[in-house]
């Protein structure tokens, strides 16, 4: 059994659709408990609910799990970034982060993805400013924020059906007709 802080209490949670009872210390935050039970997409970057890396959905609302007492989540439905998609079937926001090179070290990305999904659920066509405001409390030391903003705007277009995604996750493009000069990565036309 994982070590807990304070007196142990049992709490019932539905985590990513699965109902479970977990032991938590009375002093444990939700992020600690989730990580102790294998939900490693929940990151702890500040231990105080300020960096955004521990964001999860709690009963449909975005919350910073490291700033929330685990016992306070008793009876709640928790959704982590892992519930959004799988490696073979990413959520459009996850796929846009990959395609737009918005993932650097990856530490802050789960929290950004959770926040982006919440934003696009409430505002399917945000402006760049609205995306920046939504991601404002997600601290990132690697990306400079431009690529994540571009990824969220791209995801908004994808979710509205304005852009297609190739099966390999890249942008869907048409091949140049035979004999035409290619500007793609191969650098040439067709061999006849």
C-alpha positions in Angstrom: 0.0 0.0 0.0 1.4 3.5 -0.9 2.6 5.7 1.9 0.2 8.4 2.8 0.5 11.7 4.7 -1.6 12.0 7.9 -4.3 9.6 9.0 -5.4 7.2 6.2 -8.9 7.5 4.8 -10.7 5.6 2.1 -12.1 7.7 -0.7 -14.3 6.6 -3.6 -13.4 8.0 -7.0 -14.4 7.3 -10.6 -11.1 7.8 -12.4 -11.2 7.8 -16.2 -14.5 5.9 -16.1 -13.5 3.3 -13.6 -15.0 3.3 -10.1 -12.4 2.6 -7.4 -11.7 3.1 -3.7 -8.3 4.4 -2.8 -6.5 5.0 0.4 -5.3 8.6 1.0 -3.7 10.4 3.9 -5.7 13.1 5.4 -2.9 15.5 4.3 -2.5 14.2 0.8 -3.5 16.2 -2.2 -5.3 14.7 -5.1 -2.2 14.7 -7.4 -0.2 12.6 -5.0 -3.0 10.0 -4.6 -3.5 9.8 -8.4 0.2 9.4 -9.0 0.5 6.7 -6.3 -2.2 4.8 -8.1 -0.5 4.9 -11.5 -2.0 8.0 -13.1 1.4 9.5 -14.0 0.0 11.9 -16.6 -0.8 14.1 -13.5 2.4 16.0 -12.9 3.5 17.8 -9.8 5.6 20.9 -10.6 4.9 23.2 -7.8 3.2 21.4 -4.9 0.8 24.1 -4.4 -1.7 24.4 -7.3 0.0 27.2 -9.2 1.9 25.8 -12.2 -1.0 24.0 -14.0 0.9 20.7 -14.6 -1.5 18.7 -12.3 -4.7 19.8 -14.1 -7.5 17.2 -14.3 -11.2 17.3 -14.7 -13.0 16.9 -11.4 -16.7 16.5 -12.0 -16.3 18.2 -15.4 -14.4 21.2 -14.1 -10.7 21.8 -14.5 -8.9 21.7 -11.2 -5.2 21.7 -10.2 -5.0 18.3 -8.4 -1.9 19.3 -6.4 -3.9 22.2 -4.9 -6.9 20.0 -3.9 -7.2 17.8 -0.9 -7.7 14.2 -1.9 -10.4 13.7 0.7 -12.3 16.6 -0.8 -12.6 14.7 -4.0 -14.5 11.8 -2.3 -17.3 10.7 -4.6 -16.0 12.7 -7.6 -15.5 11.7 -11.2 -11.9 12.4 -12.2 -10.7 12.5 -15.8 -6.9 12.7 -16.5 -5.2 13.3 -19.8 -5.0 9.6 -20.3 -8.8 9.4 -20.7 -8.8 11.7 -23.7 -7.2 9.4 -26.2 -4.9 6.5 -26.8 -1.6 6.3 -28.6 -3.4 4.9 -31.6 -6.4 7.3 -31.4 -5.3 10.7 -29.9 -7.8 13.4 -29.1 -7.7 16.2 -31.7 -6.0 18.5 -29.1 -3.3 15.8 -28.3 -2.7 15.3 -32.0 -2.5 19.0 -32.7 0.2 19.3 -30.0 2.2 16.6 -31.6 1.7 17.9 -35.2 2.6 21.5 -34.2 5.8 20.4 -32.3 4.3 21.9 -29.1 5.6 19.1 -27.0 9.2 19.7 -25.7 10.1 18.0 -22.4 6.4 17.1 -22.0 6.1 17.9 -18.3 3.5 20.7 -18.6 1.7 19.3 -21.6 -0.9 17.1 -19.8 -2.2 20.2 -17.9 -2.1 22.3 -21.1 -4.1 19.7 -23.0 -6.7 19.4 -20.2 -7.0 23.2 -20.2 -7.2 23.3 -24.0 -10.0 20.7 -24.1 -12.0 22.7 -21.6 -11.5 25.9 -23.6 -12.6 24.3 -26.8 -15.6 22.6 -25.2 -16.8 26.1 -24.0 -15.5 28.1 -26.9 -15.0 26.1 -30.1 -13.6 29.0 -32.1 -11.3 31.0 -29.8 -9.0 33.8 -30.8 -5.3 33.7 -30.2 -5.8 36.0 -27.3 -8.4 33.8 -25.7 -6.1 30.8 -26.1 -3.3 32.7 -24.4 -5.5 33.7 -21.6 -6.8 30.1 -21.1 -3.2 28.8 -20.9 -2.0 31.7 -18.8 -1.7 29.7 -15.6 0.2 26.8 -17.2 3.9 27.3 -16.5 6.2 26.0 -19.3 9.9 26.3 -19.3 10.5 24.9 -22.7 8.1 26.0 -25.4 7.9 29.7 -25.2 4.1 29.2 -25.4 3.9 30.0 -29.2 3.7 26.4 -30.3 1.1 25.3 -27.7 -1.1 28.3 -28.7 -0.7 27.3 -32.4 -1.6 23.8 -31.5 -4.8 24.8 -29.7 -5.9 27.0 -32.6 -5.1 24.1 -35.0 -7.2 21.7 -32.8 -10.1 24.2 -32.9 -10.1 24.0 -36.7 -9.8 20.2 -36.7 -12.6 19.8 -34.2 -14.8 22.0 -36.5 -14.0 19.8 -39.4 -12.1 22.5 -41.3 -8.9 20.4 -41.6 -8.2 16.8 -42.2 -5.5 14.8 -40.5 -3.6 12.0 -42.3 -3.7 8.5 -40.8 -0.1 8.9 -39.6 -1.1 12.1 -37.7 0.5 14.6 -40.2 -1.4 17.1 -42.3 -3.3 15.6 -45.2 -1.7 16.8 -48.4 -2.2 16.1 -52.1 0.8 14.6 -54.0 1.9 16.8 -57.0 0.9 15.4 -60.4 3.6 13.4 -62.2 6.2 15.6 -63.8 5.3 18.6 -61.5 8.1 20.0 -59.4 7.7 18.9 -55.8 8.4 21.2 -52.8 8.0 18.4 -50.3 10.7 16.7 -48.3 11.7 14.4 -51.2 12.6 17.4 -53.4 11.7 16.0 -56.8 9.0 15.0 -59.2 8.0 11.5 -60.3 10.3 8.9 -61.8 8.7 7.7 -65.0 
